[in-house]
Amino acid sequence: MSYVPTIDPGACAAHGDCVDIAPEVFRLDEVAVVIGTGPDDLILDAAAACPSVAITVVDDASGETVYP
Amino acid sequence: MEDPGVVIIGGGLAGQRCAETLRRRGYEHPIRIVCAESDAPYDRPPLSKDVLAGATEPEEVAFRPAWWYEEKQVDLLLGCRAKSLDPRQRTVALEGGGELRYGELLIATGSAARRLPFLEGFENVHYLRTLADSRRLRDELVPGARLGIIGAGFIGQEVAATALRAGVEVTMIEALEAPLAGIVGERVGGWFADLHRSEGVTMRLATMLEGARGNGSVEELVLAGGERVAFDSVVVGIGSAPATQWLQGSGLETDGVKTDAAGRTRLPDVYAAGDAAASFDPRLGVHARAEHWDAAAWQGAAVARSMLGDYPGTPPLPSFWSDQYDVRIQYVGHAGRADGVYIEGDPGERDFTAVFTQGAVPVAGVAVGRPRSIPRLRDKIERGHFPAAHIEQEEARAA
């Protein structure tokens, strides 16, 4: 659970795919927002599913960007 | 007198997002959405994919369950069409009688498929715009059926991919030398042709149609030169036109309503969003219809912010996506003015990015199987449009 997602509000079109995949991590307001944390692979799945590629995932343990 | 509130004409994505954003921001007056279809507002991209494949039930594509509209006090007028707009009386007349008074009005009537006159009246000819269209076509996609798709745009291509997976024999007929050649050029367009060919679609490019033969339903399409090809079903995907003829006499444009970047039209308290709008694009300095999901979503929400007197925001760079044969295709920017293209990656492996340039500056890109290349590309394109803003951002980061 060391992956931390952030959302680029300028890129997010509020498709909601991330919320479908990881509702405990993302919530849909006018754009998607991060509300919590979850399993690394789930966060990565949500980031990869975003049609707008608006989610960046950083590994908190190493500081490296793991997605995109 | 009670505030008549917001009237939204059109039950698509733009209208839905406007209603949602108004309520989220605390708007308390009535909201009414006039929906031409008998279905409550729903998401259209699945119509050519999961709904058509039978993998998603039609009710699953609704944006919100029925209780949401009750809880949020958003009234849906289903099966109801606007007939005309009277901006002086601030009313919209409805087909079949009656009129609605508005405080603010959103025109979000979307677009209608362009039709081929010589295919009118045949029962096995399909246009794909609505849930009902998708359901009807789905019934004809049986193994071994011969499907002719006229037009190799994104709708035609997605239908081809879905039909092929259902065991249908698919032929795509396209007037241009390559699919999407007008948008992405012949080189990248040629890649799309290869994609479909390699999956088993028969591609008839640079091919014009002369007519159709059949009694009640099309049996054969007649190609220019006289060749006849037999089909069981035909899908036409040759683009769309804004559904704004009902605005005749209102003072607004009937070929796409011109708006500023915040969705305002030339009439007071009248806004437009989505396919019906030709909104001002601050990057190109022109009014343009976007006709994409992302644009409709953003514009609908931006109009809500404008109505409330809030900052509507800067429109995002145009972008759209398409899913075909398990390949995700993404597009950002404006390729229309490009004078060059370079390709990174391996098109043969369905893993590449095509970057379109204008005077060596990236203006658009297509990513195939490479979603990770999109953010960097978006950033590069934005630098070209708004260099000063990016310099400021970097200075702020460095400080």
Boltz contact constraints between the chains, C-beta under 6 A:
constraints:
  - contact:
      token1: [A, 10]
      token2: [B, 316]
      max_distance: 6.0
  - contact:
      token1: [A, 13]
      token2: [B, 294]
      max_distance: 6.0
  - contact:
      token1: [A, 13]
      token2: [B, 297]
      max_distance: 6.0
  - contact:
      token1: [A, 14]
      token2: [B, 297]
      max_distance: 6.0
  - contact:
      token1: [A, 30]
      token2: [B, 21]
      max_distance: 6.0
  - contact:
      token1: [A, 30]
      token2: [B, 301]
      max_distance: 6.0
  - contact:
      token1: [A, 51]
      token2: [B, 321]
      max_distance: 6.0
  - contact:
      token1: [A, 53]
      token2: [B, 371]
      max_distance: 6.0
  - contact:
      token1: [A, 53]
      token2: [B, 374]
      max_distance: 6.0
  - contact:
      token1: [A, 53]
      token2: [B, 375]
      max_distance: 6.0
  - contact:
      token1: [A, 68]
      token2: [B, 372]
      max_distance: 6.0
  - contact:
      token1: [A, 68]
      token2: [B, 375]
      max_distance: 6.0
